[in-house]
Structures are given as structure tokens and as C-alpha cells.
Amino acid sequence: MSKVYVFLADGFEEIEALAVVDLLRRAEVDTTMVAVSDTIEIIGGHGIVVTADKVIEEISFEDADLLFLPGGTMGVKNLGKSEELCNKLVEFYEKGKMVAAICAAPTLLHKLGILNGKNATCYRSLAGELTEATYVDANVVVDGNVITSQGFGTSVDMGLALIEYFKGREEAKRIQYEVMYRA
């Protein structure tokens, strides 16, 4: 079974994380919310407290098939403070394993060199920060082992793209129909 780790830090964009987690779990993709702090209670950018499944010290990165970063300006800054996470993102990318990010989070991938020479998207006002990537104004961009998305409004698109990656187009269409999402 495929395994996804979704990383949460104070200030994360709640919808971007939870919509993706919800969709992946509906498709029966093993999805774990991981706090990069020492507590499983994380405060989102809009004051919503979310309880992660584990803290980063409790997981084995070797078990994961994909690492996912939700956005939120402050959340992404806080994710970037985790040296362990940043090192593992680079390691995953270099090994050809999948990394995904939405909204402001692709800027962290860019800072780590992961988007160099890639097609990518992010929150539109941050597009200028992707200086070593080619910005594409699309809901979701897949380039090799990197998947990026634009933000809150494209969260369902991101979740469906991840389902398609793991389970195929038919399963993504089934979930899309189930949640009554019309693209």
C-alpha cells in the first residue's frame, strides 16, 4: 500500500492540508498527518487547531512514497525551520521519490533546489520566487517526481492528482464523482 506523509506546522493553510488528506483517505491511500513540532496539536493559519497523527520523530521516512507540504505563508516558514524535513525532501527528490506542495509551499521546494529546471505552479503572487523553475498558471502541474498546485481553490484538484498518481485515473474519477466535484 502507498504511504503519504502530510507535514503540518503552525500557520498551515487548513483546507489545503485537510482536503488532500480527506481525498487520499477516501481512496484508501495510507495518509499520515505529521507535525514538525514536539506536539501533535497544530494551529492553522486561521486559528483552527488540528491534531496530527504523529510528530516527525515518530515516523520512518523510508516507509513513505510521497511527502506533501500544504501552504500558508507562516506554515511554510515553519516547515522550512525543520532541518530534518528539509533534508528528507531533498533526499526524496534525489532518489526519484515523489514530493508535492501547494500554494506557498512550492517556494520551499524551490529554496531547496528541487524545482530547478522544472515546470511548477504556486500561489500566483509568489510565482516570481520560482526563478529556477518555469512557472505554469495551472491548477496542478506534474513534472517528473514533483507535483505542485496553486492554493486553497485547487486543493481538490491536488488531492485528485495524487489519487491518480497512486491509484489511476479511474479511481480519481470515482472519488471526484463521489464528492460531487465538477472541474
C-alpha positions as YAML, in Angstrom:
chain: A
units: angstrom
residues:
- id: 1
  name: MET
  ca: [0.00, 0.00, 0.00]
- id: 2
  name: SER
  ca: [1.21, 3.51, -0.83]
- id: 3
  name: LYS
  ca: [2.09, 5.82, 2.05]
- id: 4
  name: VAL
  ca: [1.86, 9.62, 2.15]
- id: 5
  name: TYR
  ca: [3.16, 11.92, 4.88]
- id: 6
  name: VAL
  ca: [1.46, 15.32, 5.10]
- id: 7
  name: PHE
  ca: [3.56, 17.78, 7.11]
- id: 8
  name: LEU
  ca: [1.91, 20.34, 9.36]
- id: 9
  name: ALA
  ca: [3.40, 23.36, 11.09]
- id: 10
  name: ASP
  ca: [1.74, 26.22, 12.92]
- id: 11
  name: GLY
  ca: [0.27, 28.62, 10.39]
- id: 12
  name: PHE
  ca: [-0.51, 25.99, 7.72]
- id: 13
  name: GLU
  ca: [-3.47, 26.50, 5.38]
- id: 14
  name: GLU
  ca: [-6.11, 24.19, 6.82]
- id: 15
  name: ILE
  ca: [-8.13, 23.49, 3.67]
- id: 16
  name: GLU
  ca: [-5.04, 22.72, 1.59]
- id: 17
  name: ALA
  ca: [-3.96, 20.05, 4.05]
- id: 18
  name: LEU
  ca: [-7.30, 18.60, 5.09]
- id: 19
  name: ALA
  ca: [-8.92, 18.44, 1.65]
- id: 20
  name: VAL
  ca: [-5.94, 16.47, 0.36]
- id: 21
  name: VAL
  ca: [-5.88, 14.19, 3.42]
- id: 22
  name: ASP
  ca: [-9.63, 13.60, 3.15]
- id: 23
  name: LEU
  ca: [-9.48, 12.69, -0.54]
- id: 24
  name: LEU
  ca: [-6.48, 10.40, -0.15]
- id: 25
  name: ARG
  ca: [-8.11, 8.57, 2.74]
- id: 26
  name: ARG
  ca: [-11.35, 8.16, 0.74]
- id: 27
  name: ALA
  ca: [-9.23, 6.45, -1.92]
- id: 28
  name: GLU
  ca: [-7.64, 4.27, 0.78]
- id: 29
  name: VAL
  ca: [-4.17, 5.73, 0.35]
- id: 30
  name: ASP
  ca: [-2.36, 5.38, 3.68]
- id: 31
  name: THR
  ca: [-2.04, 9.03, 4.73]
- id: 32
  name: THR
  ca: [-0.45, 10.28, 7.95]
- id: 33
  name: MET
  ca: [-0.52, 13.88, 9.16]
- id: 34
  name: VAL
  ca: [2.87, 14.66, 10.70]
- id: 35
  name: ALA
  ca: [3.60, 17.62, 12.99]
- id: 36
  name: VAL
  ca: [7.07, 19.12, 12.65]
- id: 37
  name: SER
  ca: [6.87, 20.34, 16.24]
- id: 38
  name: ASP
  ca: [7.06, 18.47, 19.53]
- id: 39
  name: THR
  ca: [3.28, 18.35, 19.88]
- id: 40
  name: ILE
  ca: [0.57, 16.82, 17.71]
- id: 41
  name: GLU
  ca: [-1.69, 19.86, 18.14]
- id: 42
  name: ILE
  ca: [-1.03, 22.33, 15.35]
- id: 43
  name: ILE
  ca: [-2.72, 25.70, 14.94]
- id: 44
  name: GLY
  ca: [-3.64, 26.51, 11.37]
- id: 45
  name: GLY
  ca: [-3.33, 29.92, 9.79]
- id: 46
  name: HIS
  ca: [-6.98, 30.66, 10.55]
- id: 47
  name: GLY
  ca: [-6.94, 29.52, 14.17]
- id: 48
  name: ILE
  ca: [-8.25, 26.01, 13.59]
- id: 49
  name: VAL
  ca: [-6.50, 23.50, 15.83]
- id: 50
  name: VAL
  ca: [-5.74, 20.22, 14.07]
- id: 51
  name: THR
  ca: [-4.46, 17.10, 15.76]
- id: 52
  name: ALA
  ca: [-1.77, 15.42, 13.70]
- id: 53
  name: ASP
  ca: [-1.38, 11.65, 13.75]
- id: 54
  name: LYS
  ca: [2.30, 11.77, 14.75]
- id: 55
  name: VAL
  ca: [5.23, 14.06, 15.35]
- id: 56
  name: ILE
  ca: [8.17, 13.95, 12.96]
- id: 57
  name: GLU
  ca: [10.38, 11.98, 15.39]
- id: 58
  name: GLU
  ca: [7.84, 9.12, 15.36]
- id: 59
  name: ILE
  ca: [7.93, 8.40, 11.63]
- id: 60
  name: SER
  ca: [10.24, 6.46, 9.38]
- id: 61
  name: PHE
  ca: [10.78, 8.36, 6.13]
- id: 62
  name: GLU
  ca: [11.81, 5.11, 4.47]
- id: 63
  name: ASP
  ca: [8.17, 3.97, 4.70]
- id: 64
  name: ALA
  ca: [6.85, 6.91, 2.67]
- id: 65
  name: ASP
  ca: [6.17, 7.06, -1.06]
- id: 66
  name: LEU
  ca: [5.30, 10.77, -1.15]
- id: 67
  name: LEU
  ca: [5.91, 13.81, 1.05]
- id: 68
  name: PHE
  ca: [3.24, 16.54, 0.83]
- id: 69
  name: LEU
  ca: [3.50, 20.15, 2.02]
- id: 70
  name: PRO
  ca: [0.42, 22.33, 2.44]
- id: 71
  name: GLY
  ca: [0.80, 26.09, 2.10]
- id: 72
  name: GLY
  ca: [0.09, 29.05, 4.30]
- id: 73
  name: THR
  ca: [2.85, 31.64, 4.44]
- id: 74
  name: MET
  ca: [3.62, 31.18, 8.13]
- id: 75
  name: GLY
  ca: [3.17, 27.42, 7.92]
- id: 76
  name: VAL
  ca: [5.70, 27.17, 5.10]
- id: 77
  name: LYS
  ca: [8.19, 29.31, 7.04]
- id: 78
  name: ASN
  ca: [7.76, 26.97, 9.99]
- id: 79
  name: LEU
  ca: [8.13, 23.87, 7.81]
- id: 80
  name: GLY
  ca: [11.38, 25.35, 6.49]
- id: 81
  name: LYS
  ca: [12.73, 25.55, 10.05]
- id: 82
  name: SER
  ca: [12.70, 21.75, 10.27]
- id: 83
  name: GLU
  ca: [16.17, 20.70, 9.15]
- id: 84
  name: GLU
  ca: [15.14, 17.06, 9.21]
- id: 85
  name: LEU
  ca: [12.18, 17.69, 6.89]
- id: 86
  name: CYS
  ca: [14.21, 19.84, 4.50]
- id: 87
  name: ASN
  ca: [16.97, 17.23, 4.29]
- id: 88
  name: LYS
  ca: [14.45, 14.45, 3.67]
- id: 89
  name: LEU
  ca: [12.68, 16.44, 0.95]
- id: 90
  name: VAL
  ca: [15.96, 16.81, -0.94]
- id: 91
  name: GLU
  ca: [16.84, 13.15, -0.35]
- id: 92
  name: PHE
  ca: [13.42, 12.01, -1.59]
- id: 93
  name: TYR
  ca: [13.69, 14.13, -4.70]
- id: 94
  name: GLU
  ca: [17.22, 12.94, -5.47]
- id: 95
  name: LYS
  ca: [16.14, 9.30, -5.10]
- id: 96
  name: GLY
  ca: [13.31, 9.87, -7.59]
- id: 97
  name: LYS
  ca: [10.60, 9.63, -4.94]
- id: 98
  name: MET
  ca: [7.59, 11.93, -5.11]
- id: 99
  name: VAL
  ca: [7.31, 15.31, -3.42]
- id: 100
  name: ALA
  ca: [4.25, 17.55, -3.63]
- id: 101
  name: ALA
  ca: [3.46, 21.08, -2.48]
- id: 102
  name: ILE
  ca: [0.62, 23.56, -2.77]
- id: 103
  name: CYS
  ca: [0.21, 27.35, -2.54]
- id: 104
  name: ALA
  ca: [3.27, 28.90, -0.83]
- id: 105
  name: ALA
  ca: [4.94, 25.53, -0.21]
- id: 106
  name: PRO
  ca: [6.49, 25.22, -3.70]
- id: 107
  name: THR
  ca: [8.68, 28.18, -2.70]
- id: 108
  name: LEU
  ca: [10.26, 25.95, -0.04]
- id: 109
  name: LEU
  ca: [10.89, 23.26, -2.66]
- id: 110
  name: HIS
  ca: [12.47, 25.97, -4.81]
- id: 111
  name: LYS
  ca: [14.75, 27.13, -1.97]
- id: 112
  name: LEU
  ca: [15.89, 23.52, -1.60]
- id: 113
  name: GLY
  ca: [16.77, 23.30, -5.32]
- id: 114
  name: ILE
  ca: [14.04, 20.76, -6.04]
- id: 115
  name: LEU
  ca: [12.29, 22.90, -8.66]
- id: 116
  name: ASN
  ca: [15.41, 23.80, -10.64]
- id: 117
  name: GLY
  ca: [14.61, 23.27, -14.32]
- id: 118
  name: LYS
  ca: [11.10, 22.03, -13.54]
- id: 119
  name: ASN
  ca: [7.67, 23.21, -14.61]
- id: 120
  name: ALA
  ca: [5.81, 24.20, -11.46]
- id: 121
  name: THR
  ca: [2.99, 26.29, -10.08]
- id: 122
  name: CYS
  ca: [2.26, 28.01, -6.80]
- id: 123
  name: TYR
  ca: [0.14, 30.81, -5.37]
- id: 124
  name: ARG
  ca: [0.11, 33.36, -8.20]
- id: 125
  name: SER
  ca: [1.59, 36.27, -6.25]
- id: 126
  name: LEU
  ca: [4.61, 34.08, -5.39]
- id: 127
  name: ALA
  ca: [5.33, 32.98, -8.97]
- id: 128
  name: GLY
  ca: [8.26, 35.41, -9.22]
- id: 129
  name: GLU
  ca: [10.05, 33.48, -6.47]
- id: 130
  name: LEU
  ca: [10.34, 30.38, -8.66]
- id: 131
  name: THR
  ca: [13.33, 31.85, -10.51]
- id: 132
  name: GLU
  ca: [14.93, 28.50, -11.39]
- id: 133
  name: ALA
  ca: [11.65, 26.89, -12.48]
- id: 134
  name: THR
  ca: [9.21, 27.59, -15.28]
- id: 135
  name: TYR
  ca: [6.00, 28.92, -13.73]
- id: 136
  name: VAL
  ca: [2.85, 27.40, -15.24]
- id: 137
  name: ASP
  ca: [-0.51, 29.03, -14.44]
- id: 138
  name: ALA
  ca: [-2.42, 25.78, -13.93]
- id: 139
  name: ASN
  ca: [-4.31, 24.19, -11.05]
- id: 140
  name: VAL
  ca: [-1.85, 21.30, -10.80]
- id: 141
  name: VAL
  ca: [1.50, 20.74, -12.51]
- id: 142
  name: VAL
  ca: [3.22, 17.36, -12.60]
- id: 143
  name: ASP
  ca: [6.85, 17.34, -13.71]
- id: 144
  name: GLY
  ca: [8.68, 14.09, -13.08]
- id: 145
  name: ASN
  ca: [8.62, 13.33, -9.38]
- id: 146
  name: VAL
  ca: [7.29, 16.76, -8.35]
- id: 147
  name: ILE
  ca: [3.63, 17.78, -8.14]
- id: 148
  name: THR
  ca: [2.67, 21.39, -7.38]
- id: 149
  name: SER
  ca: [-0.64, 23.19, -7.06]
- id: 150
  name: GLN
  ca: [-1.81, 26.79, -6.68]
- id: 151
  name: GLY
  ca: [-3.76, 27.04, -3.44]
- id: 152
  name: PHE
  ca: [-6.97, 26.75, -1.45]
- id: 153
  name: GLY
  ca: [-9.17, 26.71, -4.56]
- id: 154
  name: THR
  ca: [-7.13, 23.94, -6.21]
- id: 155
  name: SER
  ca: [-6.90, 21.67, -3.15]
- id: 156
  name: VAL
  ca: [-9.39, 19.16, -4.54]
- id: 157
  name: ASP
  ca: [-7.51, 19.14, -7.86]
- id: 158
  name: MET
  ca: [-4.30, 18.38, -5.95]
- id: 159
  name: GLY
  ca: [-5.92, 15.57, -3.99]
- id: 160
  name: LEU
  ca: [-7.33, 14.04, -7.17]
- id: 161
  name: ALA
  ca: [-3.95, 14.31, -8.91]
- id: 162
  name: LEU
  ca: [-2.34, 12.42, -6.03]
- id: 163
  name: ILE
  ca: [-5.06, 9.75, -6.17]
- id: 164
  name: GLU
  ca: [-4.47, 9.42, -9.91]
- id: 165
  name: TYR
  ca: [-0.74, 9.02, -9.28]
- id: 166
  name: PHE
  ca: [-1.26, 6.23, -6.74]
- id: 167
  name: LYS
  ca: [-4.46, 4.54, -7.89]
- id: 168
  name: GLY
  ca: [-5.00, 5.55, -11.50]
- id: 169
  name: ARG
  ca: [-7.35, 7.80, -13.41]
- id: 170
  name: GLU
  ca: [-10.47, 5.68, -12.86]
- id: 171
  name: GLU
  ca: [-10.13, 5.82, -9.07]
- id: 172
  name: ALA
  ca: [-9.59, 9.58, -9.21]
- id: 173
  name: LYS
  ca: [-12.73, 9.91, -11.34]
- id: 174
  name: ARG
  ca: [-14.67, 7.71, -8.91]
- id: 175
  name: ILE
  ca: [-13.67, 9.88, -5.95]
- id: 176
  name: GLN
  ca: [-14.36, 13.06, -7.94]
- id: 177
  name: TYR
  ca: [-17.88, 11.78, -8.63]
- id: 178
  name: GLU
  ca: [-18.34, 10.64, -5.03]
- id: 179
  name: VAL
  ca: [-17.56, 14.11, -3.63]
- id: 180
  name: MET
  ca: [-19.60, 15.79, -6.41]
- id: 181
  name: TYR
  ca: [-16.65, 17.84, -7.64]
- id: 182
  name: ARG
  ca: [-17.02, 19.36, -11.08]
- id: 183
  name: ALA
  ca: [-13.80, 20.67, -12.53]
...
